[in-house]
Amino acid sequence: MALTIKKNDVVVVISGRDKGKKGRVLSVNRKKGTILVENCNFVKRHTRPIPQKNIKGGILEKEAPLPFCKVKLFCSDCQNPTSIKSQIGDKGKKMRVCKKCGAALVKGA
């Protein structure tokens, strides 16, 4: 599976309970086909207190991984979620390009 989303990219959730939310990609798991998006897909975890590690017990909220099919990359030029295509640049390097407006997508922008 060719994955075009990388760490620190800005993505938009396109389906599910967090539909429309925008966030930065924290991690990518290519084997499982999931990504972790900042401030999206919060779940509650019940944790036990561990005094040796200074962990307080209780109910914690944290981000859970999302499947790749539920997000699209956000283009900063056309301000829309978009698909990506690959092009060879002037210097012979492969780069990611927005399918809607044709602008080059910079990592983390």
KASULSUL-V524903 format. One record per backbone hydrogen bond with DSSP energy under -0.5 kcal/mol. CO is the residue of the C=O (numbers start at 1). NH is the residue of the N-H. If there is no record, write none. Layout:
co: [CO	CO]
nh: [NH	NH]
This chain:
co: [1	2	6	9	9	10	11	12	13	16	18	21	23	24	25	27	28	29	29	33	34	35	35	36	36	37	41	43	45	45	47	50	50	51	54	55	58	58	60	62	66	67	68	70	70	72	73	73	74	75	75	80	82	83	85	87	87	89	93	95	96	97	98	103	104	106]
nh: [3	4	9	11	25	74	23	72	20	19	21	13	11	38	8	36	30	33	34	68	29	37	66	26	27	40	64	62	47	60	58	53	55	54	56	50	47	60	45	43	35	70	71	14	15	12	75	82	76	79	80	75	73	99	97	89	95	92	89	87	105	85	102	98	106	109]
